[in-house]
Amino acid sequence: MKQRRRSRQRPQSSNPSFRELFTPKLVTVLREGYHLPQFKADAIAGLTVAIVALPLSMAIAIASGVGPEKGLFTAIVGGFLVSLLGGSRFQIGGPAGAFIVLVASTVDRHGVDGLVLATMMSGVLLAAAGWLRLGTYIKFIPYPVTVGFTAGIAVIIFASQLTDLFGLTLTEKEPGDLIPKLMALFNAAPTVNAGAVAIAALTIAVIVGLKRWRPSWPGMLIAVALASVVAAGLDVETIGTRFGGIPSMLPSPTLPAMSVEKVLAVLPDAVAFTLLGAIESLLSAVVADGMTGRRHRSNCELVAQGAANIGSALFGGICVTGTIARTATNVRAGAHGPVSGMLHAVFLLAFMLLAAPLASYIPLAALAGVLAVVAWNMIERPAFRALIRSSRGDAAVLLITFGLVIFRDLTTGIVVGFSLGALMFIDRMAKSVEVEAEAPFMAEDLADTANGERDAYDAAAASDPDTVVYRISGAFFFGAASTVGSVLDRIADQPKTFILDCSGIPLVDSTGANVLEGVAHKAARQGVLFYIAGASPQMRKLLTAHGVKPPLVHYRATVASAKAHARAQVRQSQPEAEPA
């Protein structure tokens, strides 16, 4: 019995099983013990998030070129599945402002049916990325890239709302690119609707004012409700006049129309949805981790995002991802676990069932004001300023990503920004590698007896001109291979014994191993004894696989033991003196 009890208390393995990695956080929370106090906390948090998500979901859907009901369907179905299956305790899923640009361009090219198909395909790709455990690598997106593309998206979102903010009337379809869009809006300036401007200004003022003086109040909902009352006496466009209102129930789930041609046509959009959805959702989960001290499971989260996008597509919704602002609201509202996110979806469904007719009176200028505030908050201004001042490289990556997102497209901005960030990292790592001659290190004084491996003084070894020791410090990878290789190549043919101290190398790749193989062969041709000291087991295994092994090279744990072995080899090779 004691033995069995001890086995239960064994620490978890450092290599978790497949089941452990993909167990939803909901299961973890229920196993911890879930009772009425926890449910009350989650219910309050879920209601708070639902009040924030109600106007925001409709605004994002309208800005994306679809009806407001699509945003509600997405928040209800997608939000429920993200919390039910996800790897984060506090993640809130739904439509996100970051997707407005991609969704709108997809609708322009392929229609709503193409958008729904791309959303479903993105769900499959996200789930596959999670099963393949690719979520671990999303964290390698450089910080200047995330700041740059987020700021770029914010600018595009704000530009997309100018028509409704000013109540402009366009004679032709609004262009998608920024410069043509601004030119078209400038030409339409005489059609400004003073009532729409007043409604938008009122909405923004109420949201900003309540955030400052009553931060616990649902500023967006209050602003939209107040704007709807004021708009009753004004000639402004509303959800009812443009869309005819919203339905009071969820539609029946249906598969989107599919064909080989249609799948191939929307595949690039599905890949773009997948890339942005993975980045946005995992960034949101990281934010929640930072606020709570918990840790999410990134691959489980991607699988949940995939299921949520498939579910949203079945109900005619748009892309689902983790939403940073709503997730942060969930944490601040006192959520205990994923039940709050599930309840947020239930509350949204109740709002839609009970208050659908009232949505017809919401002015579009008010929703544009909501998105204007969202766009302003998306720009991480302190981070932007800090990156501009930090270094030329980071500033270049930030500004190039920002510019490409605005004037080209989001995917190009991410890919180019990531590539530039990777090249900068490689350059910095390559410059950090040093090859230096052995020199005494500054160390604390020790007693003679403190060094158990202390050898007797050997004058011959101390003044041996035929033995050189060089030390490599830093990552020995392809970026530094050329520089390090040229230095070692000059050294390897000079002494009789060449010792390379590798204790300062944290990692070596196949290119570095190939360089050392060339050095070893050159040393062998010159009759030079070549030693590698201090190599880690992983490094030695890689070098051996590339042919850097005895008799070309001798491995020793320390430089001192390499020197001792070299002296012994030299003594054995010298002929014994004849007796007198």
C-alpha positions, 0 to 999 in steps of 0.5 A, a space after each residue: 500500500 505504501 509503495 502504491 501511494 508513493 507511485 501516485 506522488 511521483 513527479 510528472 514526467 518531463 516528457 508529457 504524454 499525448 493525452 496530457 498535452 491535449 487535455 483541455 484546461 476545462 478538464 484540469 479546472 474540473 479536476 481541481 474541484 469546481 463548486 458554486 463560488 467558482 461558478 458565480 465568479 465565472 458567471 459574472 466574468 462571462 456576463 461582463 465579457 458578453 456585454 463588451 463582445 456584443 457591439 464589438 462582434 457586430 462592428 467587426 463583422 460589418 467592417 469585414 464586409 459581411 452582415 452583423 449577425 455573422 459576428 454574433 454567430 462567430 462569437 457564440 459558436 466559436 467562443 464556446 468551442 475555444 473555451 470548451 476545448 482550449 489549452 488556456 484557462 482564460 482565453 476568450 474566442 471570437 471575431 477579431 479586429 486583426 482579421 478585418 483586412 483579410 476577411 474583407 479582401 476574401 469576400 471581395 474576391 470569393 464572396 461570402 461562400 468563399 469566405 466560409 469555405 476558407 474559414 473551414 479550411 483554416 480550422 482544419 489547418 489550425 487543428 493539424 498544426 496543433 496535432 503536429 505540435 507546431 504551436 511551440 514555434 509561434 513564439 519565435 516571431 520577433 517582437 518588432 514584427 508583432 508590434 509592426 503588423 499590429 500597428 499596421 492593422 490598426 491603421 487599416 481598420 481606422 481607414 476602413 471606418 472613415 466612410 461610416 465615421 463621416 457618413 460619406 456617400 461614395 458613387 463607386 465601390 470603396 477601394 481596398 488599397 489605402 492610397 486609392 481609398 483615401 483619394 476616393 474618400 477625399 473626393 466624397 468629402 462634400 457628402 459628409 453627414 453632420 449627424 453621423 459625425 456627431 454620433 461617432 464623436 459622442 460614441 468615442 467620447 463616452 467610451 474614452 470618458 468612461 474608461 477614465 472615470 468609470 473603468 468598471 462600466 461597460 463603456 462600449 455598450 453604454 456608448 452604443 445604446 446612448 448613440 442609438 437613442 440620440 440617432 432616433 431623431 437624426 438622418 443617419 444610417 443604421 443596421 436596420 436601414 443597411 442590413 434589415 436587422 439581425 435574426 433572433 436565432 442561430 441558423 442550422 449548421 450547413 457545409 459550405 459549397 465545395 469543389 476542387 477549383 474553389 478549394 484551390 482558389 481560397 487556399 491562400 486565404 485559408 493559409 493567411 487565416 491560419 497564420 494570423 489566427 495562430 499568432 493572434 490566439 497564442 499572443 492572447 494566451 501569453 497575455 493571460 499567462 502574464 496576468 495570472 501566472 498560469 501557463 497555457 498549452 499552445 498546441 492544445 489551444 491551436 486544436 481548439 482554435 481549429 475546431 472553433 473555426 470549423 464550427 463557426 463556418 458550419 453556422 455561417 460565421 467568420 474567422 475565430 481567434 483568441 481576442 486579447 482585449 476580451 481575454 484581459 477583460 475576462 481575467 480582470 472580471 475575476 474569471 476562475 476558468 474556461 466556464 466563463 468563456 462558455 457562459 459568455 457565449 451563452 449570454 451572447 446567444 440570450 442577448 440575440 434571442 431577446 434583443 435582436 429587434 433593438 439591434 436595428 436601431 444601432 447607427 453604423 457611425 456608433 459602431 465605427 466609433 467603437 472600432 476607431 477606439 479599438 484601432 487606437 488601442 491596438 497600436 502599442 505606442 510605448 513599444 513602438 517608440 522603444 523599438 524605434 530608439 533601441 537599435 537600427 535593426 529593430 527599427 528597420 524590421 518594425 518600420 518595414 513590417 508596418 509599411 508592408 502591412 499598410 501598403 502591401 498586405 498582411 501576409 507579406 508584412 509578416 513573412 518579410 518582417 520575420 525573414 529580416 528578424 531572422 537575418 538580424 538574429 543570425 548576424 548578431 549571433 555570428 558576431 558574438 562568436 569569438 576564437 581566442 588564444 588560451 589566457 588565464 581567467 580572473 578567478 578567486 584565490 584558492 588554497 593549493 589543496 583545494 584543487 584535487 586535480 592539481 598537477 606538479 609544475 612542469 617547466 617544459 609544458 609551460 614553455 612548450 612552443 609546439 602546443 597551442 590552445 584556442 577557445 571558441 565562445 558562442 554558438 558555432 553555427 552556419 552564420 559563424 562557420 566561415 569566420 571561425 573556419 578561416 581562423 582555425 584553418 590558419 592555426 591547424 598547420 602551425 603547431 605539433 599539438 593543437 587543442 581546441 577548447 569547446 567548453 564555451 560552445 552552447 550549440 553546434 550545427 552541421 555546418 560547424 561540424 563540417 568546418 571542424 572535420 576539414 580542420 581535423 583532416 588538415 591537421 592530420 595531413 600536417 602531422 598535428 595532434 588535434 584535441 577537442 576539449 570540453 565538448 558536451 555529449 550532444 556536441 560530441 555525438 554530432 561531431 562524430 556523426 560528421 566524421 570528427 572522431 579518432 584517430 583524426 581527433 582526440 576528445 578530452 574533458 578538459 584542456 589540462 587532460 588534453 595537454 597531459 595526453 599530448 605530452 605522453 604521446 610525444 614522449 612515446 614517439 621519441 626514441 629512447 636514448 642509448 646507454 653510455 
